């Protein structure tokens, strides 16, 4: 929900506030991907390589929930206060991550860091929505969209560079001076009206969905090793799921508005967003690991390998967005996206020791283009499927599924890779590569499901409001 915008400010005044806002948006997005190329070196230092994917999963899981909760909480306590609280949590979490003595503690501290990161992702957009009048906001949309895109691309490269030249702890330490600087600048420069809007926090829903997702992820990583523990986790997951449905059906302002899923287009768009983000994080996490463990690349080289994936994603997003704004038609893009991504994943499942790095990069680029076709369309189709007054809450729900997709994909396919590794008779490169082939091969069914759903998804003509969103003329608050 958006409060009344401040009277138009001068470009200089807005610029003074935009700088710290963009800084925290950059570092909170950066931390989603910066660990991708550092998981191998971190696991060598802290031990317990089997838990390494949870370093990424923990951050995504907690940020998914707080992205929605902190936005509503800021309606009650004030935007500036919650933004500053989010920065403090993020900076403290970053410091604790850098000092983590074991892999388990690193995962715990990453979860704490994700609480702050999720709040920052939501509140930066909210503050900009209040700071700048609607008619002036379009000119800032390119910057707001570019910063997260640059952060996602820079993350694996920066992570690889830091690990190659310094200690892994600096991956998290770099957040501290940036966060402290942003905190001080916002304290001095950000002045918002003290609006207090009546909101109902769905804390029970947030806790239940976190417990449910965690139990499911732990169950997936069990690999049948403990029958009793698997039964207990399954029971916990089942109870949390039904309790979550019960709570959400009665919540005044639920995290996941269940009535939206009565709409076929919105339901399919949510699943497509989940599946495409899962594949994105599978590639971002496991390709650098493969290049380090099998092909012997350094952290910097492994980090650079992700760039074709992300450039392909941006290209696919730009192409689909341009065509959609001109024609108003979007159904073809998720179909093409599923096909392109599936072809890229199949090519990656055939990787051998003698496969050239160029072929791996081309396969990643193909996956990226396919995923780019998904991202623009799933957001627009989901927004277009609901009434204008529900676009904000629909966007929040869609992005909730997006973040959960990244968390589930990382954890579940980490379990697949671990299981394949444990079945090997040795750990030589020619044996290790089969475990990564299994990851890419089993990611294929995700895109097969996506293709079927894309074909089944009805196409509803885009409304004028959604076309304006696609053209960057209007922004949407995500809760």
C-alpha positions in Angstrom: 0.0 0.0 0.0 1.2 3.4 -0.8 0.9 6.5 1.3 0.7 10.0 0.0 3.7 11.1 -2.0 5.8 14.0 -0.8 5.5 17.1 -2.8 7.9 17.1 -5.7 11.5 17.5 -4.6 14.4 18.9 -6.5 16.7 16.5 -8.4 19.5 17.3 -6.0 17.4 16.5 -2.9 16.1 13.2 -4.4 19.7 12.3 -5.6 21.0 12.7 -2.0 18.5 10.1 -0.8 18.6 7.8 -3.8 22.3 7.2 -3.3 22.0 5.4 0.1 18.8 3.7 -1.1 20.6 2.3 -4.1 23.6 1.2 -2.0 21.5 -1.0 0.3 19.5 -2.3 -2.6 22.7 -3.3 -4.3 24.3 -5.1 -1.3 21.1 -6.9 -0.3 20.7 -8.2 -3.9 24.4 -8.9 -4.2 24.2 -11.3 -1.2 21.8 -13.6 -3.1 24.5 -14.6 -5.6 27.9 -13.5 -4.2 28.3 -16.9 -2.3 27.7 -18.9 -5.5 31.4 -19.1 -6.4 32.7 -19.1 -2.8 30.8 -22.2 -1.5 33.7 -24.5 -2.5 36.5 -22.5 -0.7 34.2 -21.8 2.3 33.4 -25.5 2.7 37.1 -26.3 2.6 37.7 -24.0 5.5 34.6 -24.6 7.6 34.1 -28.3 6.7 30.8 -30.1 6.0 30.6 -29.6 2.3 27.2 -31.3 2.3 25.6 -28.3 4.0 27.2 -25.8 1.6 24.0 -25.2 -0.5 22.2 -24.2 2.7 24.4 -21.1 2.9 22.4 -19.7 -0.1 19.1 -21.4 0.9 18.9 -19.9 4.4 19.2 -16.3 3.1 16.6 -16.8 0.4 14.2 -18.5 2.8 14.1 -15.8 5.5 14.2 -13.0 3.0 11.1 -14.4 1.2 9.0 -14.0 4.3 10.4 -10.7 5.6 10.0 -9.1 2.1 6.3 -9.2 2.8 6.1 -8.7 6.5 8.5 -5.8 6.8 6.6 -3.8 4.1 3.4 -4.1 6.2 5.2 -3.5 9.4 6.5 -0.2 8.0 2.9 1.0 7.6 2.6 0.7 11.4 6.0 1.9 12.7 7.1 4.2 9.8 9.2 3.6 6.7 12.4 5.2 7.8 12.5 3.3 11.1 11.9 -0.1 9.5 14.5 0.7 6.8 17.1 1.5 9.4 16.2 -1.6 11.4 16.6 -3.7 8.3 20.0 -2.2 7.6 21.1 -2.9 11.2 19.9 -6.6 11.0 21.7 -7.0 7.6 25.0 -5.5 8.8 25.0 -7.4 12.1 24.2 -10.6 10.2 27.0 -9.9 7.7 29.5 -9.4 10.6 28.4 -12.7 12.2 28.7 -14.5 8.9 32.3 -13.3 8.5 33.1 -14.6 12.0 31.2 -17.9 11.8 33.3 -20.7 13.3 31.5 -23.6 11.6 29.3 -24.2 8.5 26.2 -24.6 10.7 26.7 -21.3 12.4 27.3 -19.7 9.0 23.9 -21.0 7.8 22.2 -19.6 11.0 23.8 -16.2 10.5 22.9 -16.2 6.8 19.3 -16.7 7.9 19.6 -13.7 10.1 21.2 -11.7 7.3 18.3 -12.7 5.0 15.8 -11.2 7.5 17.4 -7.8 7.0 18.0 -8.3 3.2 14.3 -9.2 2.6 13.3 -6.0 4.5 15.7 -3.9 2.4 14.4 -5.3 -0.9 10.8 -4.4 0.0 11.4 -1.1 1.8 13.6 0.6 -0.8 10.9 0.4 -3.4 8.3 1.5 -0.9 10.3 4.6 0.2 10.9 5.6 -3.4 7.2 5.3 -4.0 6.6 7.8 -1.3 9.5 10.0 -2.0 8.8 10.7 -5.6 5.5 11.8 -7.1 4.0 9.2 -9.5 4.3 11.4 -12.6 8.0 11.8 -11.9 8.7 8.2 -10.9 9.1 6.7 -14.4 12.5 8.4 -15.0 13.9 6.5 -12.0 12.6 3.1 -13.0 15.5 2.3 -15.2 18.0 3.0 -12.4 15.9 0.9 -9.9 15.8 -2.0 -12.3 19.5 -1.7 -13.3 21.0 -1.8 -9.8 19.6 -5.3 -8.9 20.5 -6.6 -12.3 24.1 -5.4 -11.9 24.2 -6.8 -8.4 23.0 -10.2 -9.6 25.7 -10.3 -12.4 28.4 -8.8 -10.2 27.8 -11.2 -7.3 29.4 -14.4 -8.6 32.3 -12.4 -10.2 33.0 -10.4 -7.0 32.7 -13.6 -4.9 35.2 -15.3 -7.1 37.6 -12.3 -7.1 37.5 -11.9 -3.3 38.1 -15.6 -2.6 40.9 -15.7 -5.1 42.8 -12.7 -3.7 41.6 -12.4 -0.1 39.8 -14.4 2.6 36.2 -15.6 2.1 35.1 -13.6 5.1 35.5 -10.4 3.1 32.5 -11.5 1.0 30.4 -10.5 4.1 32.7 -7.8 5.5 32.3 -5.5 2.5 28.6 -5.1 3.5 29.5 -3.4 6.8 31.0 -0.1 5.6 28.4 0.2 2.9 25.6 -0.5 5.3 26.9 1.9 8.0 27.4 4.7 5.4 23.9 4.1 4.0 22.5 4.2 7.6 24.1 7.5 8.4 23.1 9.1 5.1 19.5 8.0 5.5 19.4 9.2 9.1 20.5 12.7 8.0 18.8 13.0 4.6 15.6 10.9 4.5 12.6 12.8 5.8 9.2 11.1 5.4 5.8 12.0 6.9 5.0 9.9 9.9 2.1 8.1 8.5 0.5 5.3 10.5 -1.7 3.0 8.5 -3.8 0.3 10.1 -2.3 -3.0 9.1 -2.6 -6.6 10.4 0.6 -8.5 10.4 0.4 -12.2 9.4 3.1 -13.3 11.8 1.6 -16.8 12.2 1.5 -17.3 8.5 5.1 -16.2 8.2 6.3 -18.6 10.9 4.3 -21.5 9.5 5.4 -21.1 5.9 9.0 -20.9 7.1 8.6 -24.0 9.2 6.9 -25.8 6.4 9.5 -24.9 3.8 12.4 -25.7 6.1 10.9 -29.1 7.0 10.4 -29.9 3.3 13.9 -28.9 2.5 15.3 -30.9 5.3 13.2 -33.9 4.2 14.6 -33.6 0.7 18.2 -33.5 2.0 17.7 -36.6 4.2 17.9 -38.9 1.1 16.2 -41.6 3.1 19.2 -41.8 5.5 17.0 -41.8 8.6 13.5 -43.4 8.4 12.3 -42.0 11.7 13.7 -38.6 11.1 12.1 -38.6 7.6 8.7 -39.5 9.1 9.0 -36.8 11.8 9.9 -34.2 9.2 7.1 -35.3 6.9 4.6 -35.1 9.8 5.9 -31.6 10.8 5.7 -30.4 7.1 2.1 -31.8 6.8 0.9 -30.2 10.0 2.5 -26.9 9.2 1.0 -26.9 5.7 -2.6 -27.5 6.8 -2.1 -25.0 9.7 -0.9 -22.5 7.2 -3.9 -23.0 4.9 -6.2 -22.6 8.0 -4.4 -19.4 9.1 -4.2 -17.8 5.7 -7.9 -18.5 5.0 -8.8 -16.5 8.1 -6.1 -13.8 8.2 -7.2 -10.2 7.5 -4.1 -9.5 5.4 -2.5 -12.9 4.6 1.0 -13.5 3.3 -0.5 -15.7 0.6 -4.0 -14.5 -0.4 -5.6 -17.9 -1.2 -8.4 -16.4 -3.1 -6.0 -15.2 -5.8 -5.2 -18.9 -6.6 -8.8 -19.5 -7.7 -7.7 -17.7 -10.9 -6.1 -20.2 -13.3 -3.8 -17.7 -14.9 -2.4 -16.4 -11.6 -1.9 -20.0 -10.2 0.0 -21.0 -13.3 2.1 -17.8 -13.3 3.1 -18.4 -9.7 4.2 -22.0 -10.4 6.1 -20.8 -13.5 7.9 -18.2 -11.5 8.8 -20.8 -8.9 10.1 -23.3 -11.5 12.1 -20.7 -13.5 13.8 -19.3 -10.4 14.6 -22.8 -9.1 16.5 -23.5 -12.4 18.2 -20.1 -12.3 19.7 -20.8 -8.8 20.5 -24.4 -9.8 22.7 -23.0 -12.6 24.2 -20.2 -10.5 25.2 -22.5 -7.6 26.2 -25.7 -9.2 28.0 -24.6 -12.4 30.7 -22.7 -10.4 31.0 -25.7 -8.1 31.5 -28.0 -11.1 34.0 -25.8 -12.7 36.0 -25.6 -9.5 35.8 -29.2 -8.4 35.9 -31.0 -11.8 37.6 -28.6 -14.3 40.0 -27.0 -11.8 39.1 -23.4 -12.4 39.8 -20.8 -9.8 37.1 -18.9 -7.9 37.4 -15.9 -10.2 37.1 -18.0 -13.4 34.2 -19.9 -12.0 32.5 -16.6 -11.1 32.9 -15.3 -14.6 31.3 -18.4 -16.0 27.9 -17.2 -14.7 28.0 -14.0 -16.7 26.6 -15.6 -19.9 23.7 -17.0 -18.0 22.8 -13.6 -16.5 23.4 -11.7 -19.8 21.1 -14.2 -21.5 18.5 -13.7 -18.9 18.6 -9.9 -19.3 18.5 -10.3 -23.1 15.5 -12.5 -22.9 13.7 -10.1 -20.5 14.4 -7.1 -22.8 13.2 -8.9 -25.9 10.0 -10.3 -24.4 9.3 -7.0 -22.7 9.7 -5.1 -25.9 7.5 -7.4 -27.9 4.8 -7.5 -25.2 4.5 -3.7 -24.9 4.1 -3.5 -28.7 1.7 -6.4 -29.3 0.1 -7.0 -25.9 0.6 -10.7 -26.5 2.6 -12.8 -24.1 1.6 -16.5 -24.2 4.4 -17.6 -26.7 7.2 -16.5 -24.4 6.9 -19.0 -21.5 6.5 -21.7 -24.1 9.7 -20.7 -25.9 11.4 -20.1 -22.5 10.7 -23.7 -21.4 12.0 -25.1 -24.7 15.2 -22.9 -24.7 15.9 -23.7 -21.0 15.3 -27.4 -21.5 17.7 -27.5 -24.4 20.3 -25.8 -22.5 19.9 -28.1 -19.4 20.0 -31.1 -21.7 23.3 -29.9 -23.3 24.7 -29.4 -19.8 23.7 -32.9 -18.7 25.9 -34.2 -21.4 29.0 -32.3 -20.3 32.2 -34.4 -20.2 35.8 -33.7 -19.1 36.7 -32.8 -22.6 33.8 -30.4 -23.1 35.1 -26.9 -23.9 34.4 -24.0 -21.6 32.9 -22.2 -24.7 30.2 -25.0 -25.0 29.4 -24.8 -21.4 29.0 -21.0 -21.6 26.8 -21.3 -24.7 24.6 -23.8 -22.9 24.3 -21.4 -19.9 23.4 -18.5 -22.2 20.6 -20.6 -23.8 19.2 -21.4 -20.4 19.5 -17.7 -19.5 17.5 -16.5 -22.6 14.8 -19.1 -21.8 14.6 -17.9 -18.2 14.4 -14.3 -19.3 11.3 -15.1 -21.3 9.7 -16.4 -18.1 10.4 -13.5 -15.7 8.7 -10.7 -17.6 5.7 -12.8 -18.6 5.0 -14.4 -15.2 4.9 -11.1 -13.5 2.8 -9.4 -16.1 0.4 -12.4 -16.6 -0.1 -12.7 -12.8 -0.7 -8.9 -12.4 -3.0 -8.9 -15.3 -5.1 -11.8 -13.9 -6.2 -9.8 -10.8 -8.1 -6.6 -10.3 -6.3 -3.3 -10.3 -6.6 -2.8 -6.5 -5.0 -6.3 -5.9 -1.9 -5.8 -8.2 0.3 -4.9 -5.3 -0.6 -7.9 -3.2 -0.4 -10.2 -6.3 3.1 -8.9 -7.1 4.2 -9.6 -3.5 2.8 -13.2 -3.7 4.5 -13.8 -7.1 7.8 -12.6 -5.7 7.3 -14.8 -2.6 7.1 -17.8 -4.9 10.1 -16.6 -6.8 12.3 -16.5 -3.7 11.0 -19.8 -2.5 11.9 -21.3 -5.9 15.5 -20.3 -5.4 15.6 -21.7 -1.9 13.9 -25.0 -2.8 16.0 -25.4 -6.0 19.3 -24.9 -4.2 18.5 -27.3 -1.3 16.8 -30.1 -3.2 19.3 -30.2 -6.0 22.1 -29.9 -3.5 20.7 -33.2 -2.1 20.7 -34.7 -5.5 24.3 -33.7 -6.1 25.3 -35.0 -2.7 23.5 -38.3 -3.2 25.2 -38.8 -6.6 28.5 -38.0 -5.0 28.1 -40.4 -2.2 27.3 -43.2 -4.6 30.7 -42.8 -6.4 33.6 -45.1 -5.7 36.0 -42.1 -5.7 36.3 -38.4 -6.0 38.4 -38.1 -9.2 37.2 -35.4 -11.7 35.9 -38.0 -14.2 33.8 -39.5 -11.4 32.7 -36.2 -9.9 31.3 -34.9 -13.1 28.5 -37.5 -13.1 27.1 -36.0 -9.9 26.7 -32.6 -11.7 25.3 -34.3 -14.8 22.6 -35.7 -12.5 21.8 -32.2 -11.2 21.3 -30.8 -14.7 19.4 -33.9 -15.9 16.9 -33.9 -13.1 16.4 -30.1 -13.6 15.0 -31.0 -17.0 11.6 -32.2 -15.6 11.1 -28.7 -14.1 11.1 -27.2 -17.6 8.9 -30.0 -19.0 6.3 -29.2 -16.3 6.8 -25.5 -17.1 6.2 -26.2 -20.9 2.9 -28.0 -20.1 1.7 -25.3 -17.8 2.7 -22.6 -20.3 0.6 -24.3 -23.0 -2.3 -24.6 -20.6 -2.2 -21.0 -19.4 -5.0 -18.9 -21.0 -4.0 -15.6 -22.4 -5.9 -12.6 -21.2 -5.5 -9.3 -23.0 -3.3 -7.0 -21.0 -5.0 -4.2 -19.2 -3.9 -0.5 -19.6 -2.5 -0.6 -16.0 -0.4 -3.7 -16.7 0.9 -2.3 -20.0 2.0 0.8 -18.2 3.9 -1.4 -15.7 5.5 -3.3 -18.6 6.6 0.0 -20.1 8.1 1.2 -16.8 5.6 4.1 -16.4 4.2 2.7 -13.2 5.8 0.8 -10.3 4.1 -1.6 -8.0 4.7 -2.1 -4.3 5.1 -5.8 -3.6 2.8 -6.4 -0.6 
